[in-house]
């Protein structure tokens, strides 16, 4: 473990705990999942309050929870931050809002955002273990549940909120409002709106790195001049191009509530646009056109010079949710829900019209070929996801035991259409059953979750062969021949999976201040449509990704042990875990030697992946283990309270045949200070991220960094008419060059530089 001066400062502070050992009142925070106080849950869990979110800078979902122990983010610029829980990412972590899976297409690419509405969040829950099995399948990593009050479960009072925000690192601003009311004592309504516009974000000096110059070996004189000009240009840039983000969200909800339960509907809409700060260079996408390698790469580089590459999203969700209190001898309550999701994501290129002419004046025939290439690889690509989900939860609880039974059905259709389509349309049907039980015995508490999933994946793969390469004389007829060839080479698949999962937690109080929790889970996850049917150039990750229809379900066998201590104002928790994953699915890059061989094949016209890095979805057994520790002390300073804490998390992962699991974040030390006095709150967070040397095949080391964030929040009473909360925040105050090891584009896309901001929240 890395020890530094901050650790010793904390030890000195905590040694004074007997002097400040006043009993603290417990703050009851309830989990929306199973209606328990967070302190009563046996699951490893974090609950981030809506007040904390409302006083922070507007950022991605992953960045919003990145400071929680065991939780990190896979970023791709300011818009994209996909959550990671204990090294598990992608579809192993399910993002839910109000208990239903948010069915965007974030699982189809590292550059796709989790399209969730963060405008009026009550809390964000990070859940693992038995209770997570009640809500969705394949939760090997866990669940991130975003809770709001769009469908009120009980009658509300009139409330109006207005918010505004400004950030320095991206010249960004945000505005929001929220309104709720009860009409005639019968109908609860809510209306939420948020508009965010963030420009390209600033980066520290030296943060921008480029690899294009490594490929220009054929003309040394040109290379030297080009590198000098390019480096000078980037050094003076000061910001990351195409790192902007705009979003507009709207949500309306209505419900009726009473002693009988509640019934409500909601309609949510999110439209966004954000730049793609890095985009790989393909050579014809599928290898259908080949010229001189040096010329192609030079043209590709010049072609993207100053080019605008961006994505737009448009999502609509219609929800029906309700709960009936049956008060029967067997069934106490019935919860039910239905969601219809229409989601689209379009990646587009906007370039100067004269660029092609500048690069191709010498050879008109080559111009025609290049134009076809441009139309093929740089037109819009649209991803769509249409899904219907319905389910019900029966509550069989009584005075002795709490138990629930859930049934859930999902139909999901996904397609990728356009110039950079890397997967044919696919569909997925899910029929799942879940059971949750919680009971307190004389000496221990037991939580149990069981789930059975029946999943059917349908899709196809287009086989590409060398015979599709044509002479220049046949280029004009290439598209027609190519389409006919593809149509004749489509292989259709219908793969079904039947998965069983179980999880339990046993909790026991050893004495008045020490408790222990033991957790075990065996969770199965069927491969996603991406992992099975991907077959094409994914330029956002600079890879030609190939799926595998022969993949088996993953099985995660996880054991964790947690000790909790609370002695007066002193608190501590420590968790160790071991996760054996059978048939772990991962994306394996080819080695540098293999890539050089494929480059030679590409030059000779025999490469079917356009010179991109070839990456295949493979699986083998893997083991992940790690720990999380945190301890702290709260001191009563007379006029206020000061809480200091230290936390550390670390995870390692290895394959059964040797080698490390790729893109696992390194160990982190997290120091936090919070001072509160009446309506004033001051917070400091110092995060020391260590260098990552344990790397997978074809990966590179990632340097460590230190991140210092600060926040000052003050609330003002407006004479009984409302409250005004003003928050000042500063992120990355040290202006550190920081790269996230879990990011596919860590070299090209660093984290933002120093950021100052202010946020206003006015409540009537």
Buried (B, 14 or more C-beta within 10 A) or exposed (E): EEEEEEBEEBEEBBEEBEEBBEEBEEEEBBBBBBEBEBEBBBBBBBBBBBBBBBBBBBBBBBBBBBBBBBBBBBBBBBBBBBBBBBBBBBBBBBBBBBBBBBBBBBBBBBBBBBBBBBBBBBBBBBBBBBBBBBBBBBBBBBBBBBBBBBBBBEBBEEBBBBBBBBBBBBBBBBBBBBBBBBEEEEBBBBBBBBBBBBBBBBBBEEBBEEEBBEBBEEEEEEBEEBBEEBEEEBEEBBBBBBBBBBBBBBBBBBBBBEEEBBBBBBBBBBBBBBBBBBBBBBBBBBBBBBBEBBBBBBBBBBBBEEBBBBBBBBBBBBBBBBBBBBEEEEBBBBBBBBBBBBBBBBBBBEBEEEBBEEBBEEEEEBBBBBEBBBEBBBEBBBBBBBBBBBBBBBBBBEEEEBBBBBBBBBBBBBBBBBBBBBBBBBBBBBBBBBBBBBEEEEEBBBBBBBBBBBBBBBBBBBEBEEEBBBEEEEBEEBEEBBEEBBEEEEEEBEBEBEBEBBBBBBBEEEEEBBBBBBBBBBBBBBBBBBBBBBBBBBBBBBBBBBBBBEBBBBBBBBBBBBBBBBBBBBBBBBBBBEBBBBBBBBBBBBEEEEBEEBBEBBBEBEBBBBBBBBBBBBBBBBBBBBBBBBBBBBBBEEEBBBBBBBBBBBBBBBBEEEBBBBBBBBBBBBBBBBBBBEEEBBBBBBBBBBEBEBBBEBBEEBBBBEBBBBBBBBBEEEEEEBBBBBBBBBBBBBBBBBBBBBBBBBBBBBBBBBBBBBBBBBBE
